[in-house]
Amino acid sequence: MSKLIMYPVSERALMQRLSRALTREEGSPMKVKKSRGGRGMSAVGLFYVLNVKRNMIGPHNLDLDDLVEMAKKHKVMADYENLVTDEDE
């Protein structure tokens, strides 16, 4: 019986993959962004999706678990990959 090898995916790589997948799906430039400060974080949450062309915020109040769920839904993260954060090191 072979052991399943898990490959690490960084938070930044996951955000880039999701941005590319959402752009393909929506047909206009989309970016997954991370909030930078207190006021922004209270308004849109830790992560949010920005429609660059229209300058509109899409899904917001997302956390890392939501991003992983979106990544699996859009097939940009495989079952043998796992998210690693700075806290894991």
C-alpha positions as CSV (number, residue, x, y, z in Angstrom):
1,M,0.0,0.0,0.0
2,S,1.5,3.3,-1.0
3,K,1.4,6.4,1.1
4,L,-0.4,9.5,-0.5
5,I,2.1,12.3,-1.0
6,M,0.6,15.7,-0.4
7,Y,2.1,18.6,-2.3
8,P,2.1,22.1,-0.7
9,V,0.4,25.0,-2.3
10,S,1.0,28.5,-0.9
11,E,-1.8,31.0,-0.1
12,R,-0.5,33.3,-2.9
13,A,-0.4,30.5,-5.4
14,L,-4.0,29.5,-4.5
15,M,-5.1,33.2,-5.0
16,Q,-3.4,33.3,-8.4
17,R,-5.0,30.1,-9.6
18,L,-8.5,31.2,-8.5
19,S,-8.0,34.6,-10.1
20,R,-7.2,32.9,-13.4
21,A,-10.1,30.4,-13.2
22,L,-12.6,33.2,-12.3
23,T,-11.3,35.3,-15.2
24,R,-11.8,32.5,-17.6
25,E,-15.3,31.7,-16.2
26,E,-16.6,35.3,-16.0
27,G,-15.0,36.6,-19.2
28,S,-13.7,39.8,-17.5
29,P,-10.6,40.2,-15.3
30,M,-11.2,39.0,-11.7
31,K,-8.7,39.0,-8.8
32,V,-8.8,37.3,-5.5
33,K,-7.4,39.9,-3.0
34,K,-6.4,39.9,0.6
35,S,-7.5,42.7,2.9
36,R,-4.7,44.9,4.2
37,G,-6.1,46.6,7.2
38,G,-8.7,47.0,9.9
39,R,-11.2,49.1,8.1
40,G,-11.0,47.1,4.9
41,M,-11.1,43.8,6.8
42,S,-14.3,44.8,8.6
43,A,-15.9,45.9,5.4
44,V,-15.0,43.0,3.1
45,G,-13.5,40.3,5.3
46,L,-10.0,38.7,5.1
47,F,-10.4,37.7,1.4
48,Y,-12.6,39.0,-1.4
49,V,-13.0,38.8,-5.2
50,L,-12.7,42.0,-7.2
51,N,-14.0,42.5,-10.8
52,V,-11.2,44.6,-12.2
53,K,-13.0,45.9,-15.3
54,R,-16.1,47.1,-13.3
55,N,-14.2,47.9,-10.1
56,M,-16.9,45.9,-8.2
57,I,-16.5,43.5,-5.2
58,G,-17.9,40.1,-5.8
59,P,-17.9,37.4,-3.1
60,H,-16.5,38.7,0.1
61,N,-16.1,37.8,3.8
62,L,-14.1,34.8,2.7
63,D,-11.5,32.9,4.7
64,L,-8.9,30.3,3.8
65,D,-11.4,27.4,4.0
66,D,-13.7,29.2,1.6
67,L,-10.8,29.7,-0.9
68,V,-9.9,26.0,-0.7
69,E,-13.5,25.1,-1.3
70,M,-13.7,27.5,-4.3
71,A,-10.5,26.1,-5.7
72,K,-11.8,22.5,-5.5
73,K,-15.1,23.6,-7.1
74,H,-13.2,25.3,-10.0
75,K,-10.8,22.4,-10.2
76,V,-7.7,24.5,-9.7
77,M,-6.6,22.5,-6.6
78,A,-6.1,18.7,-6.7
79,D,-6.9,16.2,-4.0
80,Y,-3.2,15.6,-3.5
81,E,-2.4,19.2,-2.8
82,N,-2.8,21.0,0.6
83,L,-2.7,24.6,1.5
84,V,0.3,25.8,3.6
85,T,0.4,29.1,5.4
86,D,3.1,31.0,7.2
87,E,1.7,29.7,10.5
88,D,2.4,26.1,9.4
89,E,6.2,26.7,9.2
